[in-house]
Amino acid sequence: MHVGTFVLGAQFPGQGQGEALHRAVRTAEVAEEAGLDAVWLAEHHFVPYGTCPSAITLAALLLGRTRRIRVGTAVSVLPTVHPVALGEQAALLHVTSGGRFSLGVGRGGPWVDLEVFGAGLEAYEKGFPESLDLLMRWLREPSVSASGERFSFREVPVVPRPAEDLDETPGPEVVVACTSPTSVRLAAERGLSMLLGMHVGDEEKSEMVALWRKHARAAGRSPEEISGAAHVSAGVCQIADRRTDAVEALTKAMPGWLKQGLDAHVTVDGRARAMRDPLAYTELLCGLHPVGTPRLCADRLAATSERTGISRFALLVEGSGDLAATEENVRRLGAEVLPHLG
């Protein structure tokens, strides 16, 4: 089992943006010290829900500050960037880090980001497959051209080639954020592992894994590819000597952050938004994920792995909103939970 942190750089009420980003960086540094396997970095624009606007830029910083831990994006939003530019950055980080970088990509949402970056609603609604395929060709082939609806250009060489200096690995790992049957099929047909969100429980994640396998087989993926898929389950983790204390720490802090952050999202086309009730959502997360004593947290992770077949976890550990409490949470995860997982 591989346990990592999921870092949003969340700005809680009363905090500054620099404070949120400092906590994000320290969370990653402490995760390596605590023996965790990975740190996954979220990306958001114009909202305090997450103050990191470029997950791949923050990944570069953290790869330079660490020596062992894997660093990934969760996710880089493809509709708002050129896939070749993202591919170049991913290849650069893959080569210079010795293969420690993972590129998570997703479709994002119908937010004003699409207007600001000139992508338009079409890129969100229809353009994701084209962007993903162009990105994958850039990471796997020596030269690339394009003649699609959104991207068209003459053949150019791939520099740096991600596989050239690391023959044992063909390029950076790519995972796809999946929230619907359509995105599951998209990932499966390309043989790419999934990143599954914290808002769904074990039963739904198990169903998505089964659907992925079905589509992967139909697409002609080999049994080795299918069995070797390394899906990632996102969740929340808060550790305390009593479960009630862990739940209280999250229900006191997270609703204020969620309300402030989610309310700040603006749609690109004025469509109505259905946002979750912050307190109810926090309580849901506490019920779904490892929140409680170290033994309970270990048992919850083991149970999720057994039910879903997923062995990699990206856990939000900054739910208290406090730097010192977050660092303690990460250290306890490494020292008191990981030993129970073998």
Disulfide bonds with the S-S distance in Angstrom:
none
